[in-house]
Amino acid sequence: MFVRAPKIRSAFRRFWRAREGAAAVEFGLVAVPFFLLTFGLAEVSMIGFTQTSLDFAVAETSRRIRTGETQGAGKSYSQIQTDLCDQINTFMLLTCNGNLYLDVDRYASFTDAAAGQANPIQNGQLQTGGFGYTPPVASDIVVVRAYYRWRVMTPLFQPIFQNTSGGDRVLVSTMMFRDEPF
């Protein structure tokens, strides 16, 4: 056994001194973490950009509700949702059908509005049954919430990014305000 030790040491020395194929081996060691980092960064960037687009769309839709433009035009829930989708798609093309949900509620006071905000994700599912549009009148407290179901593209990151079962991440944007006296 002690006789083999110099032979083993000499084999290791030859292995470490050999340079043929070293770049391929080094790339093989670094490639997997590099591509995981690249795809993860792309996924986080797309989620962030979608969240920013959703925030912009909710702000624009809320402005129209706050000033009475939506109520004056007699827009329905589906028309407001279509307007919201058009605003989101100003920056990037997203599929709104089955992925975008809107909830517009009015309250008597800000404390009632804060107490009425329940988490819509129950048992790993987005509960959309209570979503709707209640047209506010002048000086009402209004809460506009929009939810966008983002399908996590990188399967390896689904357990990290998903907040519902099935590999989806629900992005949320909320705006609370008092209607203008229109």
SVG drawing of the C-alpha trace seen along z (x, -y; Angstrom):
<svg xmlns="http://www.w3.org/2000/svg" viewBox="-74 -68 81 70">
<polyline fill="none" stroke="black" stroke-width="0.4" points="0.0,0.0 2.8,-2.4 4.5,-1.5 1.6,-2.8 1.5,-6.2 4.3,-7.7 2.6,-6.3 -0.7,-7.9 1.0,-11.2 2.8,-11.1 -0.5,-10.3 -2.2,-13.3 0.8,-15.6 0.5,-14.5 -3.2,-15.1 -2.8,-18.7 0.0,-19.5 -1.9,-18.3 -3.4,-21.2 -5.1,-19.3 -8.9,-19.9 -8.5,-22.0 -10.7,-24.8 -13.5,-22.3 -13.3,-20.8 -13.3,-24.3 -16.3,-25.4 -18.1,-22.2 -17.7,-23.0 -18.8,-26.6 -21.5,-26.2 -24.3,-24.9 -24.1,-27.6 -23.6,-30.3 -26.7,-29.3 -28.8,-28.9 -27.8,-32.4 -28.5,-33.8 -32.0,-32.2 -32.8,-33.1 -31.9,-36.7 -34.0,-36.8 -37.0,-35.4 -36.7,-37.9 -36.3,-40.7 -39.4,-39.7 -41.4,-39.4 -40.3,-42.8 -41.1,-44.4 -44.5,-42.8 -45.1,-44.1 -44.1,-47.6 -46.5,-47.4 -49.3,-46.2 -48.7,-49.1 -48.8,-51.6 -52.0,-50.1 -53.7,-50.2 -52.6,-53.8 -54.1,-54.8 -57.3,-52.9 -57.6,-54.3 -57.2,-57.8 -60.1,-57.3 -62.3,-55.9 -61.2,-58.7 -62.1,-61.5 -65.5,-59.9 -64.5,-59.3 -65.3,-55.5 -68.6,-56.1 -69.7,-58.9 -69.1,-56.6 -71.1,-53.8 -68.3,-51.2 -68.9,-47.7 -66.5,-45.4 -65.3,-43.7 -64.7,-47.1 -62.6,-48.3 -60.7,-45.0 -60.1,-45.5 -58.8,-49.0 -56.5,-47.7 -55.2,-45.0 -54.6,-47.7 -52.6,-49.7 -50.5,-46.7 -49.7,-45.9 -48.4,-49.4 -44.9,-48.2 -45.0,-44.4 -47.4,-41.9 -49.1,-39.8 -52.0,-37.4 -54.8,-38.9 -57.5,-36.3 -57.6,-34.0 -54.6,-35.7 -55.8,-39.3 -58.3,-39.8 -59.7,-43.1 -61.5,-44.0 -63.0,-47.4 -64.7,-48.0 -66.0,-51.0 -66.1,-51.6 -67.5,-54.1 -64.1,-54.8 -60.4,-54.1 -60.5,-51.8 -63.3,-49.8 -61.2,-49.5 -58.2,-48.3 -60.2,-45.7 -61.9,-44.5 -58.6,-43.4 -58.4,-39.6 -55.7,-37.5 -57.3,-36.1 -54.8,-33.2 -56.3,-30.4 -55.1,-26.8 -52.6,-27.6 -55.3,-28.9 -56.4,-32.4 -60.0,-32.8 -61.7,-35.1 -65.3,-34.5 -65.5,-37.8 -64.0,-40.0 -66.1,-42.5 -66.8,-46.2 -69.0,-48.3 -69.3,-51.8 -68.3,-54.4 -70.0,-57.7 -68.4,-61.1 -66.3,-61.1 -66.4,-57.3 -63.3,-55.5 -62.3,-53.1 -59.8,-50.2 -58.7,-49.0 -56.8,-45.7 -55.5,-43.9 -54.0,-40.4 -52.0,-39.0 -51.2,-35.3 -47.6,-34.9 -46.5,-31.5 -42.9,-30.9 -41.0,-30.0 -38.0,-28.3 -39.0,-25.0 -36.1,-24.9 -37.2,-28.2 -40.9,-27.3 -40.6,-26.2 -38.8,-29.5 -41.0,-32.0 -44.5,-30.4 -47.0,-31.6 -49.9,-29.4 -49.9,-25.7 -49.2,-24.8 -46.1,-26.9 -47.8,-30.3 -46.9,-33.6 -49.7,-36.0 -48.6,-39.6 -50.7,-42.2 -51.2,-45.9 -53.4,-47.9 -54.5,-51.6 -56.7,-53.1 -58.1,-56.6 -61.1,-58.9 -63.1,-59.7 -63.2,-63.3 -66.5,-65.2 -67.4,-64.9"/>
</svg>
